[in-house]
């Protein structure tokens, strides 16, 4: 029989245990923050009917989707968590309470060209609030609050949540007699990546005259504090109704954000933020780490008028954001912003002598009953090898269990870092290590 060389497909992330522990800790912090702010968990299937995933039409999605047939069923791997949310909301509409606040953390699949930091299988961490017919702007304000607390708990002190409203941009374009703003919005969204001159070239190529293109650049460069930007927009005296609606909405959203009480230095109005996806219709967000701008947006999203127009006649407006966890973890690791420590999931390792395995097992069971995070070395080996295992797994404390320990119910507790040993009773062990 020939031996197959084991290897991972390109574009799929696989971590060693220490990195996986760190990855899980980050995921758990995100999950805890989502739940703390009232978002309910759902878990949709990884595989959906192809007709559901592709209801909006083909294009790039159809090129990237993993699609296959089993029997007579045409199915595909989900490429994001938003389309399954739309299907879920319509399918369970009568069982849900609105506004429906949900979070989902799960893997999605895209058949993109595999490259550094871009994966074919990756975790997304999404929150969305869905309304039935209408949805208060308070929900738009809550999104930056969730972002703020999540990234604070992840250990970041310097980050900026960039906020804009697509209606402000669309209304401004309309005031320049630009009827179809789709290409203009996409071009503006590339400003940070390709620069002013390239954006002007794209705008002109889309049919916008050069003078208007320069006015667009001048407009999106309006900067200052939140209040200064709002005042600057008012001073333009633009009479376009869409523009005025967008300005009113962002002013209201900023007011509610202030009511939530997060640090004002953590967010700003940024007229460059357009979000390339066509379905965003109002408030949009991007979050960047101030000291690491080269990483780009680490959390983004926005408001949309109708989540599920492909599946129902009901109007279901929503607002949400997504953290691409796999990409974020990879980039933070590469930049050495985070680093996995050599640490154990256990506080204590029981090392029984070879003739005391049964007693060691009983001790572990008793300690686990008392909520102590403890493990046991079960192999028959020399003591030196057993301690080497303790070193390799980075467990902080070790107890060797022999006849004397069993008889006296007293143990020698060794600190693996300092080498210090102390005598300790069972009750003292429980008191020291109980969760």
C-alpha positions as CSV (number, residue, x, y, z in Angstrom):
1,X,0.0,0.0,0.0
2,X,1.4,3.4,-1.0
3,X,1.6,6.1,1.7
4,X,-0.1,9.4,0.9
5,X,1.8,12.5,1.9
6,X,-0.5,14.5,4.3
7,X,-1.0,18.1,3.3
8,X,-3.7,20.8,3.7
9,X,-5.5,22.3,0.7
10,X,-4.3,25.9,-0.1
11,X,-6.6,28.6,1.4
12,X,-7.6,26.5,4.5
13,X,-6.3,27.6,7.9
14,X,-5.2,24.9,10.3
15,X,-3.6,25.8,13.7
16,X,-1.5,24.1,16.3
17,X,-3.1,23.8,19.7
18,X,-1.5,26.9,21.3
19,X,-2.6,29.1,18.4
20,X,-6.0,27.4,18.4
21,X,-6.4,28.2,22.2
22,X,-5.7,31.9,21.4
23,X,-8.1,31.8,18.4
24,X,-10.8,30.3,20.6
25,X,-10.3,33.0,23.3
26,X,-10.8,35.7,20.7
27,X,-13.9,34.0,19.3
28,X,-15.3,33.6,22.9
29,X,-14.7,37.3,23.7
30,X,-16.6,38.3,20.5
31,X,-19.4,35.8,21.4
32,X,-19.7,37.1,24.9
33,X,-20.0,40.7,23.7
34,X,-22.6,39.8,21.1
35,X,-24.7,38.1,23.8
36,X,-24.1,40.9,26.4
37,X,-25.8,43.3,23.9
38,X,-28.8,41.1,23.5
39,X,-28.1,39.3,20.2
40,X,-29.4,35.7,20.1
41,X,-27.5,32.8,18.7
42,X,-28.5,30.9,15.6
43,X,-26.6,28.3,13.6
44,X,-27.7,27.8,10.0
45,X,-26.5,24.8,7.9
46,X,-23.2,25.0,6.1
47,X,-25.0,23.6,3.0
48,X,-28.0,25.4,1.5
49,X,-30.1,24.8,-1.6
50,X,-28.3,26.4,-4.5
51,X,-31.5,28.2,-5.6
52,X,-31.6,29.9,-2.1
53,X,-28.0,31.0,-2.2
54,X,-28.2,32.2,-5.8
55,X,-31.6,33.8,-5.7
56,X,-30.1,37.2,-6.3
57,X,-28.4,36.1,-9.5
58,X,-25.0,34.9,-10.6
59,X,-22.0,37.2,-11.2
60,X,-19.0,36.8,-8.9
61,X,-21.0,34.8,-6.3
62,X,-21.7,32.1,-8.8
63,X,-18.1,31.9,-9.8
64,X,-16.9,31.6,-6.3
65,X,-19.5,29.3,-4.9
66,X,-18.8,25.6,-4.1
67,X,-21.7,23.9,-5.8
68,X,-22.5,20.2,-6.2
69,X,-25.3,17.7,-6.6
70,X,-26.3,14.7,-4.4
71,X,-29.0,12.6,-6.0
72,X,-31.5,15.1,-7.4
73,X,-30.6,17.9,-4.9
74,X,-28.6,20.9,-6.2
75,X,-26.8,22.4,-3.2
76,X,-23.9,24.7,-2.3
77,X,-21.7,25.7,0.6
78,X,-22.7,29.0,2.1
79,X,-20.5,31.9,1.0
80,X,-21.6,34.3,3.8
81,X,-23.9,34.3,6.8
82,X,-26.3,37.0,5.5
83,X,-28.1,35.1,2.8
84,X,-28.7,32.2,5.2
85,X,-30.0,34.8,7.7
86,X,-32.5,36.1,5.1
87,X,-33.8,32.6,4.4
88,X,-33.9,31.8,8.1
89,X,-35.8,35.0,9.0
90,X,-38.5,34.3,6.3
91,X,-38.8,30.6,7.1
92,X,-39.2,31.2,10.8
93,X,-40.9,34.6,10.6
94,X,-44.0,33.6,12.7
95,X,-41.8,32.1,15.4
96,X,-39.5,35.2,15.8
97,X,-40.0,38.4,17.8
98,X,-39.1,41.7,16.0
99,X,-36.8,43.5,16.0
100,X,-34.9,40.2,15.7
101,X,-31.3,40.5,17.0
102,X,-29.2,37.6,16.1
103,X,-25.5,36.6,16.0
104,X,-23.8,33.8,14.2
105,X,-20.2,32.7,14.3
106,X,-19.4,30.1,11.7
107,X,-17.4,29.0,8.7
108,X,-18.2,30.2,5.2
109,X,-16.7,29.1,1.8
110,X,-15.5,31.0,-1.2
111,X,-13.7,29.6,-4.2
112,X,-11.3,32.5,-4.5
113,X,-7.7,32.3,-5.5
114,X,-5.8,31.3,-2.4
115,X,-3.3,33.9,-1.3
116,X,-1.6,35.1,1.9
117,X,-4.2,36.1,4.4
118,X,-7.2,35.3,2.1
119,X,-8.8,32.0,2.8
120,X,-11.3,29.7,1.0
121,X,-12.7,28.6,4.3
122,X,-12.9,31.2,7.1
123,X,-14.9,32.2,10.2
124,X,-17.2,35.1,10.1
125,X,-18.7,36.6,13.3
126,X,-21.9,38.5,12.4
127,X,-24.6,40.4,14.2
128,X,-27.7,41.8,12.6
129,X,-30.9,43.4,13.8
130,X,-33.9,42.8,11.5
131,X,-37.1,44.9,11.7
132,X,-40.6,44.0,10.4
133,X,-41.5,46.9,8.1
134,X,-39.4,49.4,9.9
135,X,-36.4,49.6,12.2
136,X,-35.4,52.4,14.6
137,X,-32.1,54.2,14.1
138,X,-31.3,53.4,17.7
139,X,-30.2,50.0,16.2
140,X,-27.7,51.8,13.9
141,X,-26.2,53.5,17.0
142,X,-25.9,50.2,18.9
143,X,-23.6,48.7,16.3
144,X,-20.6,51.0,17.1
145,X,-21.3,50.3,20.8
146,X,-20.9,46.6,20.3
147,X,-17.8,47.1,18.2
148,X,-16.3,49.4,20.9
149,X,-16.8,47.0,23.7
150,X,-15.7,44.0,21.7
151,X,-12.4,45.5,20.6
152,X,-11.7,46.9,24.1
153,X,-12.2,43.5,25.5
154,X,-9.9,42.1,22.8
155,X,-7.2,44.3,24.3
156,X,-7.1,47.1,21.7
157,X,-7.0,50.7,23.1
158,X,-6.5,52.6,19.8
159,X,-9.0,52.0,17.1
160,X,-11.5,54.1,15.1
161,X,-15.0,53.2,14.1
162,X,-15.6,55.1,10.8
163,X,-19.2,56.0,10.3
164,X,-21.0,57.4,7.2
165,X,-24.4,57.3,5.5
166,X,-24.8,56.2,1.9
167,X,-27.7,58.7,1.5
168,X,-25.3,61.6,2.1
169,X,-23.1,60.4,-0.7
170,X,-25.9,59.5,-3.1
171,X,-27.6,62.9,-2.4
172,X,-24.3,64.7,-3.0
173,X,-23.9,62.9,-6.3
174,X,-27.5,63.7,-7.2
175,X,-26.7,67.4,-6.6
176,X,-24.0,67.1,-9.2
177,X,-26.6,65.6,-11.6
178,X,-25.1,62.1,-11.4
179,X,-28.1,59.9,-11.7
180,X,-26.6,56.5,-11.2
181,X,-24.3,56.6,-8.3
182,X,-23.3,52.9,-8.2
183,X,-20.0,53.3,-10.0
184,X,-19.2,56.5,-8.1
185,X,-19.8,54.8,-4.7
186,X,-17.5,51.9,-5.7
187,X,-14.8,54.3,-6.8
188,X,-15.0,56.4,-3.6
189,X,-14.7,53.2,-1.5
190,X,-11.3,52.5,-3.1
191,X,-9.8,55.8,-2.1
192,X,-7.6,54.4,0.7
193,X,-6.3,51.6,-1.6
194,X,-5.7,53.4,-4.9
195,X,-5.4,57.1,-4.0
196,X,-7.1,60.3,-5.3
197,X,-5.8,60.4,-8.9
198,X,-6.8,56.8,-9.6
199,X,-10.3,57.4,-8.1
200,X,-10.7,60.5,-10.3
201,X,-9.7,58.4,-13.3
202,X,-12.3,55.8,-12.4
203,X,-15.0,58.5,-11.9
204,X,-14.2,60.0,-15.3
205,X,-14.2,56.6,-16.9
206,X,-17.7,56.0,-15.5
207,X,-19.0,59.1,-17.3
208,X,-18.5,61.8,-14.7
209,X,-16.9,65.0,-15.9
210,X,-13.5,65.9,-14.4
211,X,-14.8,69.0,-12.5
212,X,-17.5,66.9,-10.7
213,X,-14.9,64.2,-10.0
214,X,-12.7,66.7,-8.2
215,X,-15.7,68.1,-6.3
216,X,-16.4,64.5,-5.1
217,X,-12.8,64.2,-3.8
218,X,-13.0,67.6,-2.1
219,X,-16.3,66.5,-0.5
220,X,-15.2,63.2,0.9
221,X,-12.1,64.8,2.4
222,X,-14.2,66.9,4.7
223,X,-12.7,66.2,8.2
224,X,-12.9,67.2,11.8
225,X,-14.8,66.2,14.9
226,X,-18.2,64.7,14.6
227,X,-19.9,68.0,15.2
228,X,-17.6,69.9,12.8
229,X,-18.3,67.4,10.0
230,X,-22.0,67.7,10.6
231,X,-21.8,71.5,10.6
232,X,-19.7,71.5,7.4
233,X,-22.3,69.3,5.7
234,X,-25.1,71.7,6.8
235,X,-23.1,74.7,5.5
236,X,-23.1,73.2,2.0
237,X,-26.8,74.0,1.9
238,X,-27.5,71.1,-0.4
239,X,-31.3,70.9,-1.1
240,X,-31.3,67.3,-2.4
241,X,-33.9,65.4,-0.3
242,X,-31.8,62.2,-0.2
243,X,-28.8,64.2,1.1
244,X,-30.9,65.9,3.7
245,X,-32.4,62.6,4.9
246,X,-28.9,61.1,5.2
247,X,-27.6,64.1,7.1
248,X,-30.6,63.9,9.5
249,X,-30.1,60.2,10.0
250,X,-26.4,60.4,10.8
251,X,-27.1,63.3,13.2
252,X,-29.7,61.2,15.0
253,X,-27.4,58.1,15.1
254,X,-24.6,60.2,16.6
255,X,-27.0,61.4,19.3
256,X,-27.9,57.9,20.2
257,X,-24.3,56.8,20.3
258,X,-23.6,59.5,22.7
259,X,-26.5,58.3,24.9
260,X,-24.8,54.9,25.0
261,X,-21.8,56.7,26.5
262,X,-18.8,55.2,24.6
263,X,-15.6,57.2,24.2
264,X,-16.0,59.9,21.5
265,X,-12.4,59.4,20.4
266,X,-13.3,55.9,19.3
267,X,-15.5,57.0,16.4
268,X,-15.7,59.6,13.7
269,X,-17.8,60.5,10.6
270,X,-15.8,59.6,7.6
271,X,-17.3,60.5,4.2
272,X,-14.9,58.2,2.4
273,X,-16.6,55.2,3.7
274,X,-19.0,53.9,1.1
275,X,-18.9,50.1,1.4
276,X,-18.8,48.5,-2.0
277,X,-21.7,46.2,-1.6
278,X,-24.8,47.4,-3.4
279,X,-27.4,46.5,-0.7
280,X,-26.2,49.0,1.9
281,X,-28.6,51.9,1.8
282,X,-28.0,54.0,5.0
283,X,-25.5,54.0,7.8
284,X,-22.2,52.2,7.0
285,X,-19.3,51.3,9.2
286,X,-15.6,50.3,9.0
287,X,-13.2,49.8,11.9
288,X,-9.5,50.3,11.7
289,X,-6.7,49.8,14.3
290,X,-4.9,53.2,14.6
291,X,-1.4,51.8,15.0
292,X,-1.8,49.3,12.1
293,X,-3.6,51.0,9.2
294,X,-2.0,48.6,6.8
295,X,-4.3,45.8,8.1
296,X,-7.3,47.7,6.7
297,X,-10.9,47.3,8.0
298,X,-11.2,44.7,10.8
299,X,-15.0,45.0,11.2
300,X,-17.5,46.4,8.7
301,X,-21.2,46.5,7.7
302,X,-24.2,48.8,7.5
303,X,-27.9,49.4,7.1
304,X,-30.0,47.8,4.3
305,X,-33.6,48.5,3.3
306,X,-34.7,44.9,2.7
307,X,-32.9,41.8,3.8
308,X,-35.0,39.2,2.2
309,X,-36.6,40.7,-1.0
310,X,-35.6,37.5,-2.9
311,X,-37.7,35.3,-0.6
312,X,-40.8,37.4,0.4
313,X,-42.9,40.4,-0.3
314,X,-42.5,41.5,3.3
315,X,-40.2,44.4,3.9
316,X,-37.4,43.4,6.4
317,X,-35.0,46.3,7.0
318,X,-31.8,45.5,9.0
319,X,-28.4,46.7,10.2
320,X,-25.4,44.6,11.0
321,X,-21.7,44.1,10.9
322,X,-19.2,41.2,10.4
323,X,-15.8,40.4,11.7
324,X,-13.8,38.2,9.4
325,X,-12.2,36.3,12.3
326,X,-9.8,34.0,10.3
327,X,-8.4,36.9,8.3
328,X,-8.2,39.1,11.4
329,X,-6.4,36.4,13.4
330,X,-3.9,35.8,10.6
331,X,-3.1,39.4,10.1
332,X,-2.8,40.2,13.8
333,X,-0.5,37.1,14.2
334,X,1.6,38.1,11.2
335,X,2.0,41.6,12.5
336,X,2.9,40.2,16.0
337,X,0.1,42.2,17.5
338,X,-1.1,39.0,19.2
339,X,1.0,36.0,20.0
340,X,0.0,32.7,21.4
341,X,1.6,31.8,24.8
342,X,2.8,28.4,25.7
343,X,0.1,27.7,28.2
344,X,-2.1,24.9,29.3
345,X,-5.9,24.6,29.6
346,X,-5.2,22.9,33.0
347,X,-3.9,24.4,36.2
348,X,-2.7,21.0,37.6
349,X,-1.3,17.8,36.3
350,X,-1.4,14.5,38.3
351,X,1.5,12.3,37.6
352,X,0.9,8.9,39.2
353,X,3.7,6.4,39.8
354,X,3.3,3.4,37.6
355,X,1.7,1.3,40.4
356,X,-0.7,4.1,41.4
357,X,-2.6,4.8,38.2
358,X,-6.0,3.8,39.7
359,X,-5.5,6.0,42.7
360,X,-4.4,8.9,40.4
361,X,-7.6,8.5,38.4
362,X,-9.7,8.6,41.5
363,X,-7.9,11.8,42.7
364,X,-8.5,13.4,39.3
365,X,-12.2,12.5,39.4
366,X,-12.6,14.0,42.9
367,X,-10.8,17.2,41.9
368,X,-12.9,17.6,38.7
369,X,-16.0,17.2,40.8
370,X,-14.8,20.2,42.8
371,X,-14.4,22.2,39.5
372,X,-10.6,22.0,39.5
373,X,-9.1,22.2,36.0
374,X,-6.9,19.1,36.2
375,X,-5.5,16.4,33.9
376,X,-3.6,13.1,34.5
377,X,-0.6,11.6,32.8
378,X,-1.7,8.0,32.1
379,X,1.3,6.4,30.3
380,X,3.8,4.0,31.9
381,X,7.1,5.8,31.7
382,X,10.1,7.0,33.6
383,X,9.5,10.0,35.9
384,X,11.8,12.1,33.7
385,X,9.7,11.6,30.7
386,X,6.5,12.4,32.7
387,X,8.0,15.7,33.8
388,X,9.1,16.4,30.2
389,X,5.5,16.0,29.2
390,X,4.5,18.5,31.9
391,X,7.0,21.0,30.5
392,X,5.9,20.6,27.0
393,X,2.2,21.1,27.8
394,X,3.1,24.2,30.0
395,X,0.9,23.1,32.9
396,X,1.8,25.4,35.8
397,X,1.6,22.8,38.7
398,X,2.3,19.1,39.1
399,X,1.6,16.6,41.8
400,X,3.3,13.2,41.9
401,X,1.0,10.6,43.4
402,X,2.7,7.6,45.1
403,X,2.0,5.3,48.1
404,X,2.8,8.0,50.7
405,X,0.5,10.6,49.1
406,X,-2.3,8.0,48.9
407,X,-1.9,6.9,52.5
408,X,-1.6,10.4,54.0
409,X,-3.9,12.3,51.7
410,X,-1.3,15.0,51.5
411,X,0.6,16.0,48.4
412,X,3.8,17.7,47.3
413,X,2.7,20.5,44.9
414,X,5.4,21.6,42.5
415,X,5.4,25.0,40.7
416,X,6.8,24.1,37.3
417,X,8.1,27.7,36.7
418,X,9.9,28.3,39.9
419,X,10.6,24.8,40.9
420,X,9.2,25.5,44.4
421,X,7.5,22.6,46.2
422,X,5.0,22.9,49.1
423,X,3.1,20.3,51.1
424,X,-0.7,20.6,50.6
425,X,-3.8,18.7,51.6
426,X,-6.7,17.7,49.4
427,X,-8.9,20.5,50.8
428,X,-6.2,23.1,50.3
429,X,-5.8,21.9,46.7
430,X,-9.4,22.4,46.0
431,X,-9.3,25.9,47.6
432,X,-6.3,26.9,45.6
433,X,-7.5,25.7,42.2
434,X,-11.3,25.5,42.2
435,X,-12.9,27.4,39.3
